[in-house]
Amino acid sequence: MPTNRITIDVDRSFFRFLVSLLRSIIIFRKIPIIRKTSKGFHLIIYLPYLISNTQMLKYRKLLLDDERRIMLDFSSRFKPKQVLFDEKIVTETINGRTTILKYSKPTYIYGRGST
């Protein structure tokens, strides 16, 4: 299904994030939306035109998207593509009682506050 959105998840490497950011600026001639997460960064690029799934896959690989995320997206026809989680909740259940251990939302570094 054609899309006009490309999402990139870069974890644990600031260098990979910088390479991904610079490549996206060079290719698309615009600064993507940038969100800081607990493990790294999300880049979200909105295009003024539609691209195919094949083109999206090429761009995601070129922009260093998480390879496991790419494999999961293309392993099922029915699963939503390019999912990024806006918040992370870590819970623990002991004796039927659930406690939130960690709650975090990404911080927007550049771009709009909601996607």
N, C-alpha and C positions, 0 to 999 in steps of 0.2 A: 504494500500500500504506500503510495507516495506521501512524502512528508516535507515540511519546510523547517524542521527542527533537528538539530544535531546536539546530542548531549555527550559529554566526555567526563569520565570519572578517573581522576589521577590520585592514587593513594601512595603515601609514604616517601615520595621523592620530590623535593622542591625543584630539582634540576629538570625532571620529566615534566613537571607543571610548566616551567618556563619555556621549555621547548614546545610543548603543546600550545601554550598561549601565543608564542611568536609565530608558529606555523598557522594558527587560526587567523591571526591578524593579517599575515601575508596572503593567505589564500582567499579570505572573504572580505578583506579590506575594512574590517570593523572590529571593535573590541567586544568579545563575548561577555555575557553575564558571568560573573565569577563569584562562587560561593566557597567559603572556607568551611570545611567539615572537620570532624574529630580526627579523621585519618589523612586528609589531604585537601583536594579541591574538586569542585564541579565547574565545568565550563558549559554554558548553554548558548547555542548559536541559532538565531532565527534568520532564515533566508527569505528574500522577497519572491522566491520561486520554489516550486516543488522539485524534489529529487527522488529517484527510485531507491528501493531497499539496497540494491547493489551499489549505487553511488554512496549511500549513507554508510554502508559497511567499509568502503574504501576510505572515506573521510575519517571515520572513527579509528581505523587502523593507523592512518597517517598521522592523526592527532594524538596517538598513544593512549587511547581508551583502554580500560581494564580488559584484558583478553578473556578472562573468565566471564565477564559481563557480556561481551560480544557473543561468546559461544552459547551462553544461556538464552540470549535474545533470538538467536537463529536456530536453536534446537527444537523449538515448538512453534507451530503456526498459530496457536490460539493464545499464547501468552502475550501480554502487552510488551511493546518494544521500548527500549531506552528509558527504563525506570530509574529514577533517582529518588532516594528517600530524603524527605525534608527534615525529618527529625529522627532521633534514635532514642529508644526507651529500652533499658535493660531492667528486667524484673527478676525477682526470686520468690518462689512459692515454698513455704515451709508450713506443714500441718494445715494446708488449705488456705493459708493467708498469704496474699501476694503483696510484696513490697517493691516499690520502685527504687532501684539502686543508682541508676544514672539516667538523666534526661538531658538531651542537648538538641539544639537547633543550629543549622548552619548560619554562618555570618556572611552577609552579602558584602563583598569587597568592591564590586563594580556592577552596576546594572540595577534593574528594578527590584523592589523588595519581594515580589511574588511572581511566579512564573505561570 
